[in-house]
Amino acid sequence: MTFDPATTSSSSGYAETFKGLLRRCLAGALILTLASCSSPASERPEYDAVVADLQAVLDEAITSGQPGVSAAIATKNGILWAGTAGFSNIQTGAPVEPDMLFGIGSITKTFVNVVILQLAEEGRLDLTDTAANILGDAVDGIPNADTATIDQLLKHTSGVPSWEDDPLWIHEGRGNTLNPSEIWGKTQTLPYIKGHDPLFEAGERFSYANTNYTLLGMIIEKITGEDAVTEIHTRILDPLGLSNIYLEGFEDVPEEQLPHRYHWATTEFQESAGVNAAFSVVRDSLIDATGSNLSVEWTAGGMVASATDLAVYGEALKNGKLLSPESMAFMTDWFPIGTEGRRFVGHNVFKTTYQDGTVTIGHNGDVLGFNSTLYWIEGTEVVIAVVGNVGTMHSGAVPIRASSIGNNPEFREAALKLASF
């Protein structure tokens, strides 16, 4: 397929229709949010002003080009606020519904991290062991599989290359040679890096790699004798009462809760991945990748979730409801990354200090069709989840993404105010 921006929504008729749908969708989302307040607006003006500020950030993101977005704010008292904006389907103007499921990408890794640490707590797993010791010849040819420890896999200091960076995989896993309907096998990504040289000696430095969490998913299944998705449900989702989080491709997902999934098909994306012939062009640099699935990601990034369930999970993770105090300390044993002294990685959560002094702890996610963020603000009870139905991987600079919405200083400030009521 030749990607031709001239075939996108440049006609004035389409543009006016789109703007009209946009106005109706934004207005409907705002009315829905305000109507959820239990008291009349005249009796709680300060609260309603904060809610309006939160919604305004979402609405502005849609104006900036985000197709659809769903967000939630939680504390130990539960969900404080949830809002949506934009479209689950740009072409029809269908709005985002609050219970819709968005791909959360690498936030999936935090679920895997919890299961691994729980197994260690139970004495069933030694974090100083290696993948090769546990998995044997299943990881033959995987660089550093025999030297990198589980500890190093968890915090991305293993030196194992990421299959996500392999040029062939980029075409076959997200681009022009992808079979959108194919359900990938759990370890089908590993051959892309077999026989490669390691990036560095295990433990030497940080390099983010999806392969680490493919190996950890395999380890979970080897140790427990159960599917990784079963362990995630049994150990995390079921105890927390969460019914709107799934591992796509490995369990049934309610199709009616899935929005259309879009991706930024920038020049960079076209050059590195190529645009799949099955994906239609919606407007400049935006394609509709609906019909694809996240099975290729498996335990490295294949989960879908509603914003509210994701926020509830984040609160449970933050407040030690899933891990022992010792495991929580291990998870937040920070290792510096970058040169500015503002970013650190623990055992797969990231700590970031912003220019205004705000410190957040959490994880972002980015896959074909979706972008997301989940974090808590250090020193507060506030947990924020934002999910959107457009992906940015291999796309370079893009107009807007879910992670930038959630980390908008105005959004964070409003969330903190909301928690103070």
N, C-alpha and C positions, 0 to 999 in steps of 0.2 A: 504494500500500500504506500502510495506517495502522500506524504503529509503536506497538505496545501492550505495554508492559512486563509487563502482567498475563498475557500469553501465554508468558512465558519460564519458566525452570526454577525456579519458586517452589514447586512441590509437593514435599512431603517425600520421596516415593518417588524422584523424579528426583534430588533433592539427595543422597540417600544413595547412589544408584547412582553419581553423579558422584564423590562423595568416595571411594568404594571404588576406582573406576577410577584416580583421582588417586593414591591410596596405592600401588597396584600399579605405576603408571607411574613414579612417583618412585623407588620401591624398585628397579625394574628398571634405571633409568638409573644409579643409584648402584652397583649390583652390576656392571653392565657396565663402568663406569669403573674401579672398583677391580680388576676381574678383568683389565684390560688391563695392569696393572703386571707387570713381568717377574720380580719377586722377591716372596716371601711378605710379607704385611703386617708380620709380626713382625720381619722383617729390615730394614725401612725405615719405621719409625713416623713420623719427621718428614715424609718425603715424602708418605706416605699421609694425614697430618693436613692438609697443604696441599691435596691433591686433594679431600679431604672438605670443606674450607672453600669451594673453588671450586664444587663440586657443590651445597653448601648454599645458595649465593646463587641458583643456577638454580632449585633446588627452592622456595625462598621466593618467587621471582617467580611460579611457577605457583600457589602458594597465594594470592598477591595478585591473581590474575586473568589472568595471561598464559596464552594457550592452549598454545603450545609455543615452545621456544627451543633453539638450537644454538649452541655457542661453541667457540672454538679459541684457543690461545695459541702463538705462534711466535717463534723467534729465528733467527739465521743458521744455527743447527744444525738447523732444521726445526721440525716441530710438536712442542711439548713436552707438550701435553695437549689433548684435545677431549672435550666433554661435551654431553649433551642432557638435556632434561627436558620433561615435559608431553606434549601430544597433537598429532599431525598431523591428527587428526580427533576433535574433541570428542564428536561424536554417537556414534561407535563405540568410542571409547577407544583407538584405534590410536596407538601412541607415535611420537614423532619419531625418525627413524632418522638416523645420523651423516652419510649422504651426501645427505640431502634438500636440495633447492634452494629457497631463500627469496629473495624480491625484496629487492634491496639499494638500491633507490631511487637517491638522488642520489650514492651512492658510485660509480655508473656514470660520473659526470662526471670522476672522477679517471682513468679509463681513456681518456676522450676527451682529457683534458689531456695525458696521456703521448703519445698519437699526434700531437697538434698540436705539442708540443715536439720530438718526433723529426723531424717534417717541417721544423721550423725549423732543427734541427741539420743536416739534409741540404741546406739552402739552397733548399728548395722553397716556403718560406713566410716572409713577412716579418711579424713580430708587430706592426709599426706600420701594417700595411695595414688596410682596413676590409672588412666583409662585403660592402658594395655593390660595392667595387672588384673583388672576386673573384666574386661571385654574380650581379651585374648585376640585371636586372629581376626575378629570382626573389625579391628582397626589397623590391620596390617597396611603399611604404606602411608598412614596418616602421620605427617611430620610432627615430632615431639609427643606423640601419643604415649610413648614409653618413658618419657622423662618429665612431662608436665604433670603436676599434682592436681587433684580436684580443687584444692584451694586456688591454684593458679588459673584453672579453667573458669572458676567462678568470677574472678576479678580481671579476666582478660590479660593476664601476664604470661600466658602459656607459650607464646610464639607460634601457635598453630595458625596457618593462613585461614582466611575466611572464604568459604565457597561463594559468598555474596560478592566478593571482589573479582572473581574469575570472569574474564571477558566473555567466554562462551556461555557460562551460566547466566550472565546478565541478559543475553539474547534469548536463551531458552527458558529462563525462569521468570522474566518480566517483559521481554521485548518481542521482536518481530517473529521469532520462531517458537514462541510459547504456544502450547496447546491449552487454551483457556479452560477446557472442561476436564483436563486430566487431573486425577487425584495422585499426587506424588507419593511414593513410598517414604517411610520415615528416614531412611538413610540414603535415599537416591541422590542427595546432594554431595555425598562424600567423594565419589569418584572424580569430581571436578578438581580436587586438591591432592588426590593420592599421588605419591611419588614426587611432590613438590619439595623444595627445600624449606626448612623452617624459617620463619621471619627473623628469629633470634634465639639465643639460648633461653630455655624456660626460666621465667622469673626475672629476666633482665630488665624488662620495661613493659609498658602498656601498649596493647594494640587490639582494638575491638574486633571480635571475630564471632560470627554466627556459629561457626563450627564448634566452638566451645560448648554451646548449649545444645547442639545436636548430640554431641558426645555425652553430655549430662543427662539428656533424655534417655539415651541408651542405657546409661548407668542406672537410672531409676528403674527401668524395666527389668534389667538384669538382677538387681538386688531384691526387688519386690515380687517379681514374677507376674506383675500386672501391667496393663497399658499405662503409659504416663498420664493420659487423660483421666483414667480411673483414679489414679493417686491424687491428681489435682482436685477432683470432685470430692473424694473421700476425706482428704486432709484439710482442704481450704474452703471450697465452695459450699458443700453441704453443711459443715458446722456453722458457717456464717449466714446460711439461708439465702444464698445468692443463686438465682435461677436464670439470670440474663448474662451469663458468661459461658462461652463455648470454645472448644478447640476445633476450628473449621477443618473439615475433611476427615476428621476422626470421630465424629459423633454427629447426630442429626441436629441441624440448626434451623429454627423456624424462618423459612424464606420470607414470610410476610413482614418480618422485623428488620430485614436487611435493606438499607438504602442502595441506590445506584452508587457504584464506586468509580471515581474519576481519578485522573492522573495528569500532572503537569507535563505535557509533551513539549518541553522546550527544545531549542536547538541541541543543547547538551544531551538531553534524553534521546533525541532522534539519532545522534551520532553514536552514543554508547550502547543503546538498547534496540532502537528502531521501533516504529509504531506497528503494532500487530494489525493485520488485515481485518480481524474480527472486532476491532475497537473503532467506533465511530468518532469523528471529530465533532465536538460540541461548539466550541468557539476557539478563538486564538489560543494556541498552546494548551488546550485542554481536550482530553479524550475521555470517552466513556469506556471503562474497563469492566463493566458489568458482564457477568458470565465467567469471569475468572474466579479463582478461589485461593485460599492461603495455605493449602496443604503443603506446598513447597517449603514453607517456613517451619512447620511442625513445632517443636519445643523452642525454637529460636525466635518465633514471632507469629504464630498462627492463630492466636486467639481473637475472638470478637466479643465485645461487651457493650452494655449500655453505660452511659456516663455515671448514672447513680450507683449501679452495682460496682463499678470500678472505684468510685470514691469511697464506698463502704469498705471495700477490700483494702484500699490505701490506708484508711483510718485504722483498721485492724492490724495491718502490718506496722504502721507507725507506733502504735501503742502496745506492742508486744503481746497481742492476742493469739499470734500464730507461732511465736518462737520464744524460747527461754531467754532470760536476761543475758546469759552467756552468748547465745547465738545472736542476739540483737547487737551486742558489743562487737562480735565478730563481723556481722554484716556491715557495721559502720566503722570498721578499722580502715581509716582513710589512707589512700595511696595517691600522691600528687600526680596530676596529668597536665600537660601544657606547661608553659613557662611563666604565666602571669600570676601563679599562686592563687587563682580564683576557682579552680576546678579540681575535684578529687573523686576517685572511685573507691568504693568499698567492695564488698562481695556482691556486686551487681546492683548497687544503687549509687547514684551520683550526687555529689554535693557541690553546689554552685553559689558563689558570692557575687551579687550584682553591684553595680556602681553605687546604688543607693544604700548599700549595706545589707539588703535583704539576703538571707541565706535559705536556699531551698534544697530539699533532699527528695530524690525520686528518679524517674526514668522517662524518656521519650520513646515513641514508637513510630516507625515509618515503613510502609510496605506498599505494594501495588494497590492503589485505590484508597488508601487511608493514611492519616497522620494523627498522632495523639500525644498527650502528655499526662502524667500523674505525678504529683509531688505534694509534700507538706512544707510549710514555712517553719523553719527552725525557731524554737522558743515560743511557739503558739500551738493552738489546737487545730489550726486550719489545714484541711486537705483539699486539693483541687484536682479535678479530672476534666479534661477537655478532649473531645474526640471529633474528628471531621472526616468527611468522605472524599478526600482528595489526597493522593500520595505525592511525595516529593523526591523519592529515591532516584538518583542518577539525573536529577533535573537541574541541579545548580541553584542559582538565585530564582526565587519564585515570589509572586506578589504577597502571599500570605500562607500561613500554615497553622495547624492547631496548637503547636507548641509555642508559637509567638503570641497567639491569642491568650493562652493560659498564663504566660509569663509577662503579659502586658502589665506595667506597673499600676495602671489605673484599675485593672481587674483585681490584682493582688490587694491593693489598698481597699477596694470595695469589699472584698472577701473578708478582710480583717475587721472592717467596720461591722459587717453583718454578724460576725461571731461575737461582737461585743454587746449585742442587744440581749 
